[in-house]
Amino acid sequence: MKLLTELNRLLKDEDGLTMVEYAVAGGLIAVGVAAAFITLSENIDKQIICIGQIILGAECAS
């Protein structure tokens, strides 16, 4: 019950960020996190391939 009371208070509070601003901020954060994961996954994939090539005795292509 206390959680619902606090949530209700936050929804009625007009000071600071509104719910729309929270949604926009959350969306921007989600896009940033997704972009970071895509970039990191590409770099990690290249490193794993390089390690595999080294194990097989070939030179790393990167």
N, CA, C and O atoms as CSV, one atom per row, in Angstrom:
chain,resi,resn,atom,element,x,y,z
A,1,MET,N,N,0.811,-1.187,0.000
A,1,MET,CA,C,0.000,0.000,0.000
A,1,MET,C,C,0.857,1.255,0.000
A,1,MET,O,O,0.526,2.242,-0.657
A,2,LYS,N,N,1.945,1.215,0.729
A,2,LYS,CA,C,2.798,2.389,0.804
A,2,LYS,C,C,3.377,2.717,-0.573
A,2,LYS,O,O,3.537,3.886,-0.924
A,3,LEU,N,N,3.692,1.671,-1.353
A,3,LEU,CA,C,4.222,1.870,-2.695
A,3,LEU,C,C,3.185,2.554,-3.574
A,3,LEU,O,O,3.515,3.472,-4.325
A,4,LEU,N,N,1.942,2.116,-3.488
A,4,LEU,CA,C,0.878,2.735,-4.278
A,4,LEU,C,C,0.653,4.184,-3.864
A,4,LEU,O,O,0.423,5.047,-4.712
A,5,THR,N,N,0.718,4.449,-2.574
A,5,THR,CA,C,0.556,5.816,-2.087
A,5,THR,C,C,1.670,6.709,-2.617
A,5,THR,O,O,1.419,7.832,-3.052
A,6,GLU,N,N,2.886,6.213,-2.580
A,6,GLU,CA,C,4.034,6.984,-3.071
A,6,GLU,C,C,3.942,7.192,-4.580
A,6,GLU,O,O,4.222,8.285,-5.073
A,7,LEU,N,N,3.554,6.158,-5.309
A,7,LEU,CA,C,3.405,6.268,-6.757
A,7,LEU,C,C,2.319,7.275,-7.105
A,7,LEU,O,O,2.482,8.077,-8.024
A,8,ASN,N,N,1.226,7.234,-6.383
A,8,ASN,CA,C,0.134,8.177,-6.604
A,8,ASN,C,C,0.594,9.606,-6.331
A,8,ASN,O,O,0.234,10.528,-7.063
A,9,ARG,N,N,1.384,9.788,-5.285
A,9,ARG,CA,C,1.903,11.124,-4.964
A,9,ARG,C,C,2.804,11.628,-6.082
A,9,ARG,O,O,2.736,12.797,-6.463
A,10,LEU,N,N,3.654,10.739,-6.608
A,10,LEU,CA,C,4.555,11.136,-7.684
A,10,LEU,C,C,3.797,11.488,-8.957
A,10,LEU,O,O,4.182,12.408,-9.678
A,11,LEU,N,N,2.729,10.761,-9.233
A,11,LEU,CA,C,1.941,11.042,-10.430
A,11,LEU,C,C,1.223,12.382,-10.339
A,11,LEU,O,O,1.043,13.059,-11.352
A,12,LYS,N,N,0.813,12.769,-9.143
A,12,LYS,CA,C,0.104,14.035,-8.957
A,12,LYS,C,C,1.053,15.220,-8.804
A,12,LYS,O,O,0.633,16.367,-8.956
A,13,ASP,N,N,2.311,14.963,-8.510
A,13,ASP,CA,C,3.299,16.023,-8.299
A,13,ASP,C,C,3.644,16.668,-9.630
A,13,ASP,O,O,4.100,15.987,-10.549
A,14,GLU,N,N,3.432,17.968,-9.744
A,14,GLU,CA,C,3.704,18.677,-10.985
A,14,GLU,C,C,5.052,19.380,-10.972
A,14,GLU,O,O,5.416,20.021,-11.958
A,15,ASP,N,N,5.789,19.280,-9.898
A,15,ASP,CA,C,7.119,19.870,-9.840
A,15,ASP,C,C,8.106,18.959,-10.543
A,15,ASP,O,O,7.946,17.738,-10.544
A,16,GLY,N,N,9.119,19.551,-11.137
A,16,GLY,CA,C,10.146,18.739,-11.788
A,16,GLY,C,C,9.659,18.145,-13.095
A,16,GLY,O,O,8.833,18.728,-13.798
A,17,LEU,N,N,10.185,16.985,-13.399
A,17,LEU,CA,C,9.857,16.335,-14.657
A,17,LEU,C,C,8.441,15.779,-14.648
A,17,LEU,O,O,7.963,15.257,-13.641
A,18,THR,N,N,7.785,15.904,-15.791
A,18,THR,CA,C,6.464,15.295,-15.932
A,18,THR,C,C,6.627,13.881,-16.458
A,18,THR,O,O,7.730,13.471,-16.819
A,19,MET,N,N,5.540,13.141,-16.501
A,19,MET,CA,C,5.600,11.757,-16.974
A,19,MET,C,C,6.060,11.690,-18.428
A,19,MET,O,O,6.766,10.758,-18.813
A,20,VAL,N,N,5.664,12.673,-19.236
A,20,VAL,CA,C,6.089,12.682,-20.639
A,20,VAL,C,C,7.597,12.862,-20.724
A,20,VAL,O,O,8.259,12.201,-21.524
A,21,GLU,N,N,8.132,13.735,-19.920
A,21,GLU,CA,C,9.579,13.950,-19.920
A,21,GLU,C,C,10.311,12.700,-19.445
A,21,GLU,O,O,11.377,12.372,-19.966
A,22,TYR,N,N,9.754,12.006,-18.466
A,22,TYR,CA,C,10.353,10.745,-18.025
A,22,TYR,C,C,10.343,9.723,-19.154
A,22,TYR,O,O,11.318,8.998,-19.345
A,23,ALA,N,N,9.251,9.663,-19.898
A,23,ALA,CA,C,9.149,8.712,-21.007
A,23,ALA,C,C,10.171,9.031,-22.090
A,23,ALA,O,O,10.813,8.128,-22.626
A,24,VAL,N,N,10.324,10.306,-22.413
A,24,VAL,CA,C,11.307,10.709,-23.425
A,24,VAL,C,C,12.720,10.392,-22.938
A,24,VAL,O,O,13.530,9.856,-23.693
A,25,ALA,N,N,13.014,10.716,-21.697
A,25,ALA,CA,C,14.341,10.427,-21.145
A,25,ALA,C,C,14.599,8.922,-21.135
A,25,ALA,O,O,15.694,8.481,-21.482
A,26,GLY,N,N,13.615,8.142,-20.746
A,26,GLY,CA,C,13.762,6.688,-20.748
A,26,GLY,C,C,13.992,6.146,-22.144
A,26,GLY,O,O,14.799,5.236,-22.334
A,27,GLY,N,N,13.288,6.700,-23.126
A,27,GLY,CA,C,13.483,6.283,-24.512
A,27,GLY,C,C,14.875,6.599,-25.014
A,27,GLY,O,O,15.496,5.780,-25.692
A,28,LEU,N,N,15.368,7.779,-24.685
A,28,LEU,CA,C,16.724,8.161,-25.106
A,28,LEU,C,C,17.774,7.264,-24.455
A,28,LEU,O,O,18.747,6.870,-25.097
A,29,ILE,N,N,17.574,6.952,-23.205
A,29,ILE,CA,C,18.506,6.053,-22.517
A,29,ILE,C,C,18.483,4.672,-23.166
A,29,ILE,O,O,19.530,4.057,-23.366
A,30,ALA,N,N,17.286,4.187,-23.494
A,30,ALA,CA,C,17.164,2.869,-24.127
A,30,ALA,C,C,17.873,2.840,-25.477
A,30,ALA,O,O,18.547,1.862,-25.801
A,31,VAL,N,N,17.729,3.899,-26.262
A,31,VAL,CA,C,18.404,3.970,-27.563
A,31,VAL,C,C,19.918,3.994,-27.370
A,31,VAL,O,O,20.645,3.320,-28.100
A,32,GLY,N,N,20.393,4.757,-26.403
A,32,GLY,CA,C,21.828,4.815,-26.130
A,32,GLY,C,C,22.391,3.477,-25.694
A,32,GLY,O,O,23.471,3.079,-26.129
A,33,VAL,N,N,21.664,2.785,-24.837
A,33,VAL,CA,C,22.116,1.467,-24.379
A,33,VAL,C,C,22.134,0.480,-25.541
A,33,VAL,O,O,23.072,-0.307,-25.672
A,34,ALA,N,N,21.103,0.516,-26.387
A,34,ALA,CA,C,21.057,-0.388,-27.543
A,34,ALA,C,C,22.225,-0.118,-28.485
A,34,ALA,O,O,22.854,-1.056,-28.976
A,35,ALA,N,N,22.520,1.158,-28.740
A,35,ALA,CA,C,23.647,1.502,-29.616
A,35,ALA,C,C,24.969,1.028,-29.018
A,35,ALA,O,O,25.838,0.536,-29.738
A,36,ALA,N,N,25.118,1.175,-27.720
A,36,ALA,CA,C,26.350,0.724,-27.063
A,36,ALA,C,C,26.501,-0.786,-27.163
A,36,ALA,O,O,27.598,-1.282,-27.421
A,37,PHE,N,N,25.409,-1.523,-26.962
A,37,PHE,CA,C,25.475,-2.984,-27.069
A,37,PHE,C,C,25.822,-3.425,-28.480
A,37,PHE,O,O,26.589,-4.370,-28.659
A,38,ILE,N,N,25.269,-2.756,-29.489
A,38,ILE,CA,C,25.573,-3.115,-30.880
A,38,ILE,C,C,27.050,-2.890,-31.160
A,38,ILE,O,O,27.710,-3.755,-31.737
A,39,THR,N,N,27.573,-1.744,-30.759
A,39,THR,CA,C,28.985,-1.440,-30.981
A,39,THR,C,C,29.887,-2.419,-30.238
A,39,THR,O,O,30.854,-2.933,-30.801
A,40,LEU,N,N,29.570,-2.671,-28.988
A,40,LEU,CA,C,30.387,-3.595,-28.198
A,40,LEU,C,C,30.331,-5.012,-28.749
A,40,LEU,O,O,31.344,-5.712,-28.765
A,41,SER,N,N,29.162,-5.439,-29.199
A,41,SER,CA,C,29.053,-6.809,-29.708
A,41,SER,C,C,29.878,-6.993,-30.974
A,41,SER,O,O,30.462,-8.056,-31.181
A,42,GLU,N,N,29.933,-5.967,-31.827
A,42,GLU,CA,C,30.758,-6.053,-33.035
A,42,GLU,C,C,32.239,-6.149,-32.668
A,42,GLU,O,O,32.972,-6.947,-33.252
A,43,ASN,N,N,32.674,-5.352,-31.718
A,43,ASN,CA,C,34.079,-5.381,-31.300
A,43,ASN,C,C,34.431,-6.700,-30.621
A,43,ASN,O,O,35.505,-7.254,-30.856
A,44,ILE,N,N,33.542,-7.197,-29.790
A,44,ILE,CA,C,33.798,-8.467,-29.110
A,44,ILE,C,C,33.844,-9.601,-30.125
A,44,ILE,O,O,34.681,-10.497,-30.017
A,45,ASP,N,N,32.950,-9.568,-31.110
A,45,ASP,CA,C,32.931,-10.594,-32.156
A,45,ASP,C,C,34.263,-10.626,-32.902
A,45,ASP,O,O,34.800,-11.701,-33.165
A,46,LYS,N,N,34.794,-9.463,-33.240
A,46,LYS,CA,C,36.084,-9.390,-33.939
A,46,LYS,C,C,37.209,-9.972,-33.083
A,46,LYS,O,O,38.083,-10.673,-33.593
A,47,GLN,N,N,37.186,-9.683,-31.794
A,47,GLN,CA,C,38.227,-10.190,-30.900
A,47,GLN,C,C,38.143,-11.710,-30.742
A,47,GLN,O,O,39.172,-12.384,-30.690
A,48,ILE,N,N,36.938,-12.244,-30.666
A,48,ILE,CA,C,36.782,-13.697,-30.548
A,48,ILE,C,C,37.276,-14.386,-31.813
A,48,ILE,O,O,37.936,-15.422,-31.731
A,49,ILE,N,N,36.970,-13.831,-32.978
A,49,ILE,CA,C,37.465,-14.393,-34.241
A,49,ILE,C,C,38.987,-14.347,-34.273
A,49,ILE,O,O,39.625,-15.308,-34.704
A,50,CYS,N,N,39.572,-13.251,-33.826
A,50,CYS,CA,C,41.030,-13.101,-33.794
A,50,CYS,C,C,41.658,-14.152,-32.875
A,50,CYS,O,O,42.666,-14.764,-33.227
A,51,ILE,N,N,41.072,-14.355,-31.717
A,51,ILE,CA,C,41.593,-15.366,-30.785
A,51,ILE,C,C,41.525,-16.749,-31.423
A,51,ILE,O,O,42.460,-17.541,-31.301
A,52,GLY,N,N,40.414,-17.039,-32.106
A,52,GLY,CA,C,40.279,-18.325,-32.784
A,52,GLY,C,C,41.328,-18.518,-33.859
A,52,GLY,O,O,41.861,-19.617,-34.014
A,53,GLN,N,N,41.636,-17.461,-34.609
A,53,GLN,CA,C,42.658,-17.548,-35.648
A,53,GLN,C,C,44.037,-17.787,-35.040
A,53,GLN,O,O,44.828,-18.566,-35.571
A,54,ILE,N,N,44.319,-17.128,-33.944
A,54,ILE,CA,C,45.609,-17.309,-33.273
A,54,ILE,C,C,45.735,-18.741,-32.753
A,54,ILE,O,O,46.800,-19.349,-32.863
A,55,ILE,N,N,44.657,-19.279,-32.190
A,55,ILE,CA,C,44.682,-20.658,-31.690
A,55,ILE,C,C,44.949,-21.636,-32.832
A,55,ILE,O,O,45.657,-22.626,-32.648
A,56,LEU,N,N,44.382,-21.363,-34.017
A,56,LEU,CA,C,44.574,-22.245,-35.169
A,56,LEU,C,C,45.921,-22.030,-35.852
A,56,LEU,O,O,46.259,-22.753,-36.789
A,57,GLY,N,N,46.683,-21.060,-35.401
A,57,GLY,CA,C,48.021,-20.825,-35.936
A,57,GLY,C,C,48.081,-19.774,-37.027
A,57,GLY,O,O,49.147,-19.538,-37.597
A,58,ALA,N,N,46.971,-19.145,-37.327
A,58,ALA,CA,C,46.963,-18.093,-38.342
A,58,ALA,C,C,47.171,-16.740,-37.663
A,58,ALA,O,O,47.043,-16.608,-36.446
A,59,GLU,N,N,47.497,-15.735,-38.486
A,59,GLU,CA,C,47.638,-14.385,-37.937
A,59,GLU,C,C,46.264,-13.743,-37.809
A,59,GLU,O,O,45.330,-14.062,-38.544
A,60,CYS,N,N,46.177,-12.850,-36.875
A,60,CYS,CA,C,44.929,-12.128,-36.659
A,60,CYS,C,C,44.740,-11.122,-37.791
A,60,CYS,O,O,45.664,-10.378,-38.119
A,61,ALA,N,N,43.551,-11.096,-38.387
A,61,ALA,CA,C,43.279,-10.237,-39.542
A,61,ALA,C,C,43.130,-8.769,-39.159
A,61,ALA,O,O,43.238,-7.902,-40.026
A,62,SER,N,N,42.890,-8.474,-37.913
A,62,SER,CA,C,42.674,-7.080,-37.542
A,62,SER,C,C,43.988,-6.440,-37.244
A,62,SER,O,O,44.036,-5.256,-36.909
